[in-house]
Amino acid sequence: AHLQCCVLYVLDISEQCGYSLAQQVALFDQIRPLFVNKPLVVAVNKVDVRRPEDLTPPEASLLEKLKEAGATIVYMSTLAEE
């Protein structure tokens, strides 16, 4: 079987991009209707700067919300090549 489409959303866990996690998740929520019935992958980037286990409970719940929306979550660091 061939994958016709997959949506990759990159999220900056360090917030060095100038947007909070809440703002980045809100943007995801706004554009998600455009991707109905398409596989969603959320790449949580910059885990070398800030580890997922260092998130506050409210921030961790934001990532959980993405999972509940049907997204596959992958953690990565382009700097450290994780």
PyRosetta script that sets phi, psi and omega in degrees:
from pyrosetta import init, pose_from_sequence

init()
pose = pose_from_sequence("AHLQCCVLYVLDISEQCGYSLAQQVALFDQIRPLFVNKPLVVAVNKVDVRRPEDLTPPEASLLEKLKEAGATIVYMSTLAEE")
pose.set_psi(1, 143.5)
pose.set_omega(1, -179.7)
pose.set_phi(2, -106.6)
pose.set_psi(2, 141.1)
pose.set_omega(2, 177.9)
pose.set_phi(3, -86.2)
pose.set_psi(3, 116.7)
pose.set_omega(3, -177.7)
pose.set_phi(4, -81.0)
pose.set_psi(4, -30.4)
pose.set_omega(4, -176.7)
pose.set_phi(5, -160.4)
pose.set_psi(5, 143.5)
pose.set_omega(5, 173.6)
pose.set_phi(6, -145.9)
pose.set_psi(6, 137.6)
pose.set_omega(6, 179.8)
pose.set_phi(7, -101.6)
pose.set_psi(7, 126.5)
pose.set_omega(7, 177.4)
pose.set_phi(8, -111.8)
pose.set_psi(8, 118.8)
pose.set_omega(8, 178.1)
pose.set_phi(9, -112.7)
pose.set_psi(9, 122.1)
pose.set_omega(9, -178.9)
pose.set_phi(10, -98.6)
pose.set_psi(10, 125.7)
pose.set_omega(10, -178.4)
pose.set_phi(11, -115.2)
pose.set_psi(11, 132.1)
pose.set_omega(11, -179.9)
pose.set_phi(12, -93.2)
pose.set_psi(12, 100.7)
pose.set_omega(12, -177.5)
pose.set_phi(13, -66.3)
pose.set_psi(13, -24.1)
pose.set_omega(13, -177.7)
pose.set_phi(14, -78.6)
pose.set_psi(14, -17.8)
pose.set_omega(14, -176.5)
pose.set_phi(15, 65.9)
pose.set_psi(15, 15.7)
pose.set_omega(15, 177.5)
pose.set_phi(16, -71.3)
pose.set_psi(16, -11.5)
pose.set_omega(16, 178.8)
pose.set_phi(17, -74.1)
pose.set_psi(17, -10.8)
pose.set_omega(17, -179.6)
pose.set_phi(18, 99.4)
pose.set_psi(18, 0.6)
pose.set_omega(18, 179.1)
pose.set_phi(19, -124.2)
pose.set_psi(19, 138.3)
pose.set_omega(19, 179.2)
pose.set_phi(20, -71.2)
pose.set_psi(20, 164.2)
pose.set_omega(20, 175.4)
pose.set_phi(21, -58.4)
pose.set_psi(21, -40.5)
pose.set_omega(21, 179.9)
pose.set_phi(22, -60.5)
pose.set_psi(22, -41.6)
pose.set_omega(22, 179.2)
pose.set_phi(23, -67.3)
pose.set_psi(23, -38.9)
pose.set_omega(23, 179.7)
pose.set_phi(24, -67.2)
pose.set_psi(24, -38.9)
pose.set_omega(24, 177.6)
pose.set_phi(25, -70.3)
pose.set_psi(25, -36.7)
pose.set_omega(25, 177.5)
pose.set_phi(26, -62.6)
pose.set_psi(26, -40.0)
pose.set_omega(26, 176.9)
pose.set_phi(27, -63.2)
pose.set_psi(27, -43.7)
pose.set_omega(27, 176.6)
pose.set_phi(28, -56.5)
pose.set_psi(28, -45.9)
pose.set_omega(28, 179.9)
pose.set_phi(29, -61.4)
pose.set_psi(29, -36.6)
pose.set_omega(29, -179.4)
pose.set_phi(30, -68.6)
pose.set_psi(30, -38.1)
pose.set_omega(30, -176.1)
pose.set_phi(31, -93.9)
pose.set_psi(31, -12.3)
pose.set_omega(31, -177.8)
pose.set_phi(32, -54.5)
pose.set_psi(32, -37.8)
pose.set_omega(32, 178.7)
pose.set_phi(33, -59.2)
pose.set_psi(33, -21.1)
pose.set_omega(33, 178.0)
pose.set_phi(34, -72.0)
pose.set_psi(34, -15.3)
pose.set_omega(34, -172.6)
pose.set_phi(35, -117.3)
pose.set_psi(35, 31.9)
pose.set_omega(35, -180.0)
pose.set_phi(36, -60.3)
pose.set_psi(36, 136.2)
pose.set_omega(36, 178.6)
pose.set_phi(37, 64.5)
pose.set_psi(37, 24.4)
pose.set_omega(37, 175.7)
pose.set_phi(38, -121.1)
pose.set_psi(38, 140.9)
pose.set_omega(38, 178.2)
pose.set_phi(39, -61.7)
pose.set_psi(39, 135.9)
pose.set_omega(39, -179.9)
pose.set_phi(40, -115.2)
pose.set_psi(40, 130.2)
pose.set_omega(40, 174.8)
pose.set_phi(41, -122.8)
pose.set_psi(41, 125.3)
pose.set_omega(41, 175.9)
pose.set_phi(42, -106.2)
pose.set_psi(42, 116.0)
pose.set_omega(42, 177.8)
pose.set_phi(43, -94.2)
pose.set_psi(43, 109.9)
pose.set_omega(43, 178.7)
pose.set_phi(44, -87.2)
pose.set_psi(44, 104.6)
pose.set_omega(44, -172.6)
pose.set_phi(45, -96.3)
pose.set_psi(45, 163.3)
pose.set_omega(45, 177.9)
pose.set_phi(46, 71.6)
pose.set_psi(46, 34.8)
pose.set_omega(46, 177.7)
pose.set_phi(47, -70.9)
pose.set_psi(47, -7.8)
pose.set_omega(47, 173.2)
pose.set_phi(48, -76.1)
pose.set_psi(48, -23.5)
pose.set_omega(48, -179.7)
pose.set_phi(49, -90.3)
pose.set_psi(49, -41.5)
pose.set_omega(49, -178.7)
pose.set_phi(50, -142.9)
pose.set_psi(50, 119.9)
pose.set_omega(50, -178.2)
pose.set_phi(51, -79.7)
pose.set_psi(51, 147.2)
pose.set_omega(51, 177.7)
pose.set_phi(52, -57.0)
pose.set_psi(52, -34.8)
pose.set_omega(52, -179.8)
pose.set_phi(53, -69.8)
pose.set_psi(53, -11.1)
pose.set_omega(53, 177.6)
pose.set_phi(54, -90.6)
pose.set_psi(54, -0.7)
pose.set_omega(54, 178.9)
pose.set_phi(55, -69.9)
pose.set_psi(55, 149.0)
pose.set_omega(55, 173.2)
pose.set_phi(56, -71.6)
pose.set_psi(56, 160.0)
pose.set_omega(56, 177.7)
pose.set_phi(57, -54.5)
pose.set_psi(57, -42.5)
pose.set_omega(57, 177.6)
pose.set_phi(58, -63.5)
pose.set_psi(58, -37.0)
pose.set_omega(58, 178.2)
pose.set_phi(59, -68.2)
pose.set_psi(59, -41.7)
pose.set_omega(59, 178.0)
pose.set_phi(60, -62.1)
pose.set_psi(60, -35.2)
pose.set_omega(60, 179.1)
pose.set_phi(61, -67.8)
pose.set_psi(61, -26.7)
pose.set_omega(61, 175.8)
pose.set_phi(62, -65.2)
pose.set_psi(62, -41.7)
pose.set_omega(62, 177.4)
pose.set_phi(63, -67.1)
pose.set_psi(63, -36.9)
pose.set_omega(63, 177.4)
pose.set_phi(64, -63.7)
pose.set_psi(64, -36.0)
pose.set_omega(64, 177.9)
pose.set_phi(65, -60.9)
pose.set_psi(65, -37.6)
pose.set_omega(65, 177.9)
pose.set_phi(66, -64.9)
pose.set_psi(66, -41.4)
pose.set_omega(66, 177.2)
pose.set_phi(67, -61.6)
pose.set_psi(67, -43.9)
pose.set_omega(67, -179.6)
pose.set_phi(68, -64.1)
pose.set_psi(68, -24.9)
pose.set_omega(68, 178.0)
pose.set_phi(69, -79.2)
pose.set_psi(69, -2.2)
pose.set_omega(69, 177.3)
pose.set_phi(70, 99.1)
pose.set_psi(70, 7.1)
pose.set_omega(70, -179.4)
pose.set_phi(71, -83.0)
pose.set_psi(71, 145.6)
pose.set_omega(71, 169.9)
pose.set_phi(72, -89.3)
pose.set_psi(72, 127.9)
pose.set_omega(72, -178.0)
pose.set_phi(73, -100.5)
pose.set_psi(73, 128.5)
pose.set_omega(73, 173.3)
pose.set_phi(74, -126.0)
pose.set_psi(74, 141.0)
pose.set_omega(74, -179.3)
pose.set_phi(75, -105.2)
pose.set_psi(75, 138.4)
pose.set_omega(75, -175.6)
pose.set_phi(76, -153.2)
pose.set_psi(76, 163.1)
pose.set_omega(76, 171.1)
pose.set_phi(77, -140.0)
pose.set_psi(77, 116.2)
pose.set_omega(77, 178.1)
pose.set_phi(78, -72.8)
pose.set_psi(78, -26.2)
pose.set_omega(78, 178.2)
pose.set_phi(79, -71.7)
pose.set_psi(79, -51.1)
pose.set_omega(79, -178.0)
pose.set_phi(80, -87.6)
pose.set_psi(80, -2.1)
pose.set_omega(80, -179.4)
pose.set_phi(81, 57.3)
pose.set_psi(81, 37.0)
pose.set_omega(81, 176.5)
pose.set_phi(82, -83.0)
pose.dump_pdb("model.pdb")
